[in-house]
Amino acid sequence: AADEERSRASTPRGPPRAPSPAVVAHHHLLLTPSSAAAALRPDLGPAAAARAGSATAPRVSLADVGAACHISHFAFASYGYLLYLWARPRHRGACELLCPGGCCGAVGPGGGGAAAAAARGVPGTKALTRQAILQITGLPAEDVPFIRYRSDAANRAVLPYFISVDRPTTRRHGGGRLPPAIVVAIRGTLSAADVLTDALCEAERADDWLCARDEGGRPPSAASTAPPTPLYAHAGILAAARAVAADIEGEGVLDAMLEGGALPLCAAREARAPREAAAADPESPQPPPYPHRVVITGHSLGAGVAVLLGLRLRAV
């Protein structure tokens, strides 16, 4: 038996078979670290899997790849200080968050780090999360007007997220010629509660929430953007998207940024202060207006929520 096994192992194999049309039509052959695709089609190697996907997938321009790479920093930052510390060797991450410019080198974009934020009365873990967001995105503190910490959310289904401003003048990670934008970044799976949300994988109707309605709550007419077929979504992701959308609407920060009004008190002091000072003294330098373009991003569970939230905001 051992000889036969060695003989089979030494026999050269022919080229991988082309995937059947049924597999190509109904499965995206994604190569993942979990090797799920390899288990589904053990006869399909990486090159053949790539050819199977590229046959039907639209080509993506290098500009779009660069834009996605740039925005991915915001998605990464949404995980806060825990992922920041995990990504830095030894004690470097903690030092950068606690005292950038003190014991670790040049002053970072956070303006004093988490230690300074704690001295101003910001609780420790929140200060670490805020500083991690500033370090990863490279944004100045005034361009991150709102961070939703899970501990502050009345609805426990709300995923942590933050609202920021991406300007060409403050970019550290490229971004090419991307126009300025307000970026909403939503955190993915990190806690046990998130795992339970992932497990709620039944299909749930999403038409009523994703489709635009008039002021009376009536569905759109047949001549409008009504979908020709029912829309379904992952039940857990849909519930999280509903919760995040309601939280964003309730806090009013995104609406105020888009409408050019005063930021509500829930916005960060660093973001409110220059605008309040400019409003009090019209002769002082005016802060730049907020962009009218919105980008929603996330990773893992946050990516699914970002897709549904984008469809919802586009509809309303």
Disulfide bonds with the S-S distance in Angstrom:
Cys95-Cys103 2.44
Cys95-Cys104 2.00
